[in-house]
Amino acid sequence: MKKDIIVLPINIKKAVRDALKEDVGSGDITSETFIPSNVTCRGDIVVKEDAYLCGIYVAQEVFKQVDQNLKFKAKHLDGAFVSKGTVVASVFGKALSILKGERLSLNFLQRLSGISTFTRKFVNKVDRYGVQILDTRKTTPNWRYLERYAVRIGGGENHRFDLSDAVIIKDNHLRAIKNFQRLKGDILKLKKKVKFVEIEAQNHPQAIKFTQLPVDVMMFDNFEVSQLKKIVKIVRKKRPDLILEASGGIKLHNVEKYAKCGVDWISIGAITHSYKSINFCLDLIQ
C-alpha cells in the first residue's frame, strides 16, 4: 500500500462548511444573548486522556471559517502522542467566535484522534512482523477522506477508496458468477484499469483453486489462526508473488497471532467503525 497522508484541502473545507451549517443553524442564540460582541479571550483545547492526536488541521479550519480574525496556534501536530491534560492548541479572539466553533472543532478532534489512537494500538502489535494494518470501506458516509487520513496518522494504511479504485472479488460475487472459467480472462482485462485485483477465499479448497487466477492479492476471510498458518504456507509455495491478506474476526487481543501467520496485510473494519472517541475540552481563559 502506498502512503499518502495528505488530505486535500477541498475535502476539509467542504466537510467543515457542511458541519457548520448543521451545528450553528441561524446563530448561537445563547452566546449572542449573554456575551458582549467585544469580549476577547483565549481558548485552550485540552486532551482529557492519552492519545495519538489527529484532526488539528481540521479544528483550525473550523475556527478559520467561523471568523477569519481568530488566531489559531497548534502546540502539537497530527501524529503526536499527547498525554492526558495536554493543551494541544489555543485560539485567540472574540469569545462569540470561539464558542461558535467550540463543539465542532472538538467533534472532529475526538473522532479522528479516536481512530488514529485505535489504529496505533493495532500497528504496535504487528510492527515487528512487517505486517501492514489496513482499513476497509466500513466508514461513516461522507467522512471517508477524513477517517482514512486518521488511519494513516495512526500508522495504518488505506485499502481501496471506493468500488472503482480496485477489484475485490468477494463471496457474493462468486455466488453470482456463473462461469468460473471466464474469470481468468476477465481479470486480465481488469488489471490494466485498476490498482490491483484481489479475491476472497473462505476456505482451504477455494484458496488453492484461486492460485490459478492472475490476481494480485488473496484475502483469507474469517480463518482461524491454525487454519491460516497452514494455508499461507501452501499458497506461498504455489504463488510467491501474491500479497496475502487476513480479515474478519481479528481483534486487538489476537491480531499478533494472525500477524505471525506470515500474511502481508491485515484489514480491520473496526478501526473506523468501533473505535472509542478521545475526550477533548475547550477552556476559555480571559
C-alpha positions in Angstrom: 0.0 0.0 0.0 1.3 3.5 -0.9 1.2 6.1 1.9 -0.4 9.4 1.2 -1.1 11.3 4.4 -2.3 14.5 2.6 -6.0 15.3 3.0 -7.0 17.5 0.1 -7.9 21.0 1.5 -11.1 21.0 -0.6 -12.3 17.9 1.3 -11.5 19.5 4.7 -13.1 22.8 3.7 -16.3 21.2 2.5 -16.6 18.9 5.5 -16.2 21.9 7.8 -18.6 24.1 5.8 -21.3 21.4 5.8 -20.8 20.7 9.5 -21.0 24.4 10.5 -24.3 24.7 8.7 -25.7 21.8 10.7 -24.3 22.9 14.1 -24.7 26.7 14.0 -28.0 26.9 12.2 -29.2 30.5 12.2 -26.9 31.5 15.0 -25.7 30.8 18.5 -28.6 32.2 20.5 -27.1 31.6 23.9 -23.8 33.3 23.4 -25.2 36.1 21.4 -27.7 36.9 24.1 -25.4 36.9 27.1 -21.9 37.8 25.8 -20.9 41.3 24.5 -19.6 41.2 21.0 -16.3 43.0 22.0 -15.2 40.4 24.6 -12.0 38.7 23.6 -10.2 35.8 25.2 -8.1 32.7 24.7 -9.5 29.2 24.3 -7.3 26.2 25.2 -8.1 22.9 23.6 -7.1 20.2 26.2 -7.0 16.4 25.6 -8.5 14.6 28.6 -6.8 11.2 28.0 -3.7 9.8 26.4 -4.0 9.8 22.6 -2.3 10.0 19.2 -3.5 13.4 18.0 -5.4 13.7 14.8 -7.6 16.5 13.4 -5.7 19.6 14.5 -5.8 21.0 11.0 -9.5 20.4 10.7 -10.0 22.2 14.0 -8.0 25.1 12.7 -10.2 25.2 9.6 -13.3 25.3 11.8 -12.2 28.4 13.5 -11.0 30.0 10.3 -14.4 29.5 8.7 -16.1 30.9 11.8 -14.0 34.0 12.0 -11.0 34.9 9.8 -9.7 37.2 12.6 -9.3 34.3 15.1 -5.7 33.3 15.7 -5.1 29.6 16.0 -1.9 28.2 17.4 -1.3 24.5 17.3 1.0 23.3 20.1 1.1 19.7 18.8 0.6 18.3 15.3 -1.3 15.3 13.9 0.5 12.1 14.7 2.0 13.3 18.0 1.4 11.3 21.2 -0.2 13.6 23.7 -0.8 12.7 27.4 -3.9 13.5 29.5 -4.1 17.2 30.3 -2.0 18.5 27.4 -3.0 21.7 25.7 -2.9 20.7 22.1 -3.9 24.1 20.6 -5.0 27.6 21.6 -7.3 30.0 19.8 -7.3 33.8 20.4 -10.0 36.3 19.5 -13.7 37.1 20.1 -15.4 34.9 22.7 -18.5 34.7 20.5 -16.5 33.3 17.6 -14.6 30.8 19.7 -17.7 29.5 21.3 -19.4 29.1 17.9 -16.6 26.8 16.7 -16.0 25.1 20.0 -18.2 22.0 19.7 -17.5 21.3 16.1 -13.7 21.5 16.5 -13.9 19.1 19.4 -16.2 16.8 17.5 -13.6 16.5 14.7 -10.7 16.1 17.1 -12.3 13.4 19.3 -13.4 11.2 16.4 -10.3 11.5 14.3 -8.0 11.1 17.3 -10.1 8.0 18.3 -9.4 6.4 15.0 -5.7 7.2 15.0 -5.2 6.1 18.5 -7.1 2.8 18.0 -5.2 2.2 14.7 -1.9 2.8 16.5 -2.7 0.1 19.1 -3.1 -2.5 16.3 0.1 -1.2 14.5 2.2 -1.5 17.6 1.1 -5.1 18.0 2.2 -6.2 14.5 5.1 -3.8 13.5 7.8 -6.3 14.4 6.4 -8.8 11.8 6.4 -6.4 8.9 2.6 -6.6 8.6 0.5 -3.7 7.5 -2.8 -2.7 9.2 -5.4 -1.6 6.6 -8.8 0.0 6.9 -11.9 -1.0 4.9 -14.8 0.7 3.4 -16.7 0.4 6.7 -16.6 4.1 7.2 -19.0 6.9 8.1 -20.8 8.1 4.9 -19.2 11.3 3.6 -16.4 11.1 6.2 -14.2 8.5 4.3 -11.5 11.0 3.4 -11.1 12.1 6.9 -11.3 8.7 8.5 -8.7 7.3 6.1 -6.5 10.2 6.9 -6.8 9.3 10.6 -5.9 5.7 9.9 -2.7 6.9 8.2 -1.9 9.2 11.0 -2.2 6.2 13.4 0.4 4.3 11.3 -2.1 2.2 9.3 -2.6 2.0 5.5 -5.6 2.5 3.3 -7.3 -0.2 1.3 -9.2 0.7 -1.8 -11.1 4.0 -1.5 -14.2 3.1 -3.5 -15.6 0.5 -5.8 -13.9 1.9 -8.8 -10.4 2.1 -7.1 -9.6 -1.6 -7.2 -11.2 -5.0 -7.7 -12.1 -7.3 -4.8 -14.0 -10.5 -5.8 -15.9 -11.5 -2.7 -18.1 -14.3 -1.7 -21.3 -12.7 -3.0 -19.6 -12.0 -6.4 -18.6 -15.7 -6.6 -22.1 -16.8 -5.8 -23.4 -14.7 -8.7 -20.7 -15.7 -11.2 -22.0 -18.5 -13.4 -18.8 -19.3 -15.3 -15.7 -19.6 -13.2 -13.6 -20.4 -16.3 -14.2 -16.9 -17.7 -12.7 -15.3 -14.6 -9.1 -15.5 -15.7 -9.7 -13.6 -18.9 -11.9 -11.0 -17.2 -9.3 -10.5 -14.5 -6.5 -9.9 -17.1 -8.6 -7.2 -18.8 -9.3 -5.5 -15.4 -5.6 -5.5 -14.3 -4.9 -2.8 -16.8 -7.5 -0.4 -15.4 -7.2 -0.7 -11.6 -4.6 -0.6 -8.8 -4.9 -4.3 -8.0 -7.2 -7.3 -8.3 -8.0 -9.2 -5.1 -10.0 -12.3 -4.5 -11.5 -13.5 -1.2 -11.1 -17.1 -0.1 -13.5 -18.6 2.5 -11.7 -22.0 3.0 -8.7 -24.0 2.0 -10.1 -25.6 -1.2 -11.1 -22.1 -2.5 -7.7 -20.6 -1.7 -5.8 -23.4 -3.5 -8.2 -23.1 -6.5 -7.8 -19.3 -6.7 -4.0 -19.6 -7.0 -4.7 -20.4 -10.6 -6.1 -16.9 -11.2 -4.0 -13.9 -12.2 -4.9 -11.9 -9.1 -2.5 -9.7 -7.1 -3.9 -10.2 -3.7 -5.6 -13.1 -1.9 -7.7 -12.4 1.2 -8.3 -15.1 3.8 -11.7 -14.2 5.3 -12.6 -15.4 8.8 -9.9 -18.1 9.0 -8.9 -19.4 12.4 -5.2 -18.9 13.3 -4.4 -22.6 13.0 -6.1 -22.7 9.6 -4.4 -19.6 8.4 -0.9 -20.8 9.2 -1.4 -23.9 7.1 -2.9 -22.2 4.0 -0.4 -19.4 4.0 2.5 -21.9 3.6 0.7 -23.7 0.8 -0.3 -20.5 -1.1 3.2 -19.1 -0.7 4.7 -22.1 -2.4 2.2 -22.0 -5.3 2.2 -18.2 -5.8 5.1 -16.5 -4.1 4.2 -13.3 -5.9 0.8 -12.9 -4.2 0.1 -10.4 -1.5 -1.7 -12.3 1.3 -4.3 -10.6 3.5 -6.2 -11.7 6.6 -9.5 -10.3 7.5 -12.6 -11.0 9.6 -12.8 -11.6 13.4 -9.5 -10.1 14.1 -9.3 -8.1 17.3 -6.7 -6.3 19.3 -6.2 -9.3 21.6 -5.5 -11.7 18.7 -4.0 -9.6 15.9 -0.5 -10.5 16.8 -1.3 -14.2 16.4 -2.6 -13.5 12.9 0.5 -11.4 12.1 2.7 -14.4 13.0 1.0 -16.5 10.3 3.0 -14.8 7.6 0.4 -12.6 5.9 1.3 -9.2 4.4 -1.8 -7.3 5.2 -4.5 -7.4 8.0 -7.6 -5.4 7.2 -9.7 -4.3 10.1 -13.1 -2.6 9.8 -13.2 -1.9 13.5 -10.6 0.9 13.3 -13.2 3.1 11.6 -16.5 1.8 12.9 -15.8 0.6 16.5 -13.2 3.0 17.8 -13.6 4.9 21.1 -13.6 8.7 20.7 -11.0 10.6 22.6 -12.2 13.2 25.1 -11.3 16.8 24.5 -12.5 20.1 26.0 -12.1 23.8 25.3 -11.5 26.1 28.3 -12.0 29.9 27.9 -9.3 32.0 29.6 -9.6 35.8 29.8 
